[in-house]
Amino acid sequence: MFTEGRLYFILFFIVVFIGGLIFAYRKDIRNNPKIFKGASKTMIIILIFFLAFFAIVKMMKFF
């Protein structure tokens, strides 16, 4: 399905993409700190939602 080269590319892409997002976020938060107030709480809630959804989908496969 996925060759070794494709997996390396996917891993590299994800790391660079997330690095770019972090760089842009840190740059923007310095310019507009008022806009990003509470953004970390929102990200944590979204992450918990996705993890819960993932867990529910995995549990459904057992039943």
C-alpha positions in Angstrom: 0.0 0.0 0.0 2.6 2.5 1.1 6.2 2.2 0.1 9.0 3.1 2.4 9.7 6.3 0.5 6.1 7.4 0.7 6.1 6.9 4.5 9.2 9.0 4.9 7.7 11.7 2.8 4.5 11.7 4.8 6.5 11.9 8.1 8.7 14.7 6.7 5.7 16.6 5.4 3.8 16.3 8.8 6.9 17.5 10.8 7.6 20.4 8.5 3.9 21.4 8.3 3.4 21.4 12.1 6.7 23.3 12.4 5.4 25.9 10.0 2.1 26.2 11.9 3.9 26.6 15.2 6.2 29.3 13.7 3.3 31.2 12.2 1.3 30.9 15.5 4.1 32.3 17.6 4.7 35.1 15.2 1.0 36.1 15.1 0.6 35.8 18.9 3.3 38.4 19.4 1.4 40.8 17.1 -2.1 40.2 18.3 -2.1 38.6 21.8 -5.7 39.8 22.4 -7.1 37.6 19.5 -5.3 34.4 20.7 -6.6 34.7 24.3 -7.9 31.2 25.2 -6.6 29.5 22.1 -4.8 26.9 24.0 -8.0 25.8 25.8 -9.8 25.5 22.5 -7.0 23.4 21.1 -7.0 21.1 24.1 -10.8 20.6 23.8 -10.5 19.9 20.1 -7.7 17.4 20.7 -9.8 15.6 23.4 -12.8 15.5 21.1 -10.7 13.8 18.3 -9.1 11.4 20.7 -12.5 10.4 22.1 -13.9 10.0 18.6 -10.9 7.8 17.7 -11.4 5.7 20.8 -15.1 5.2 20.1 -14.4 4.2 16.5 -11.8 1.7 17.7 -14.1 0.3 20.3 -16.9 -0.2 17.7 -14.7 -2.6 15.8 -14.7 -5.0 18.8 -18.5 -5.2 18.9 
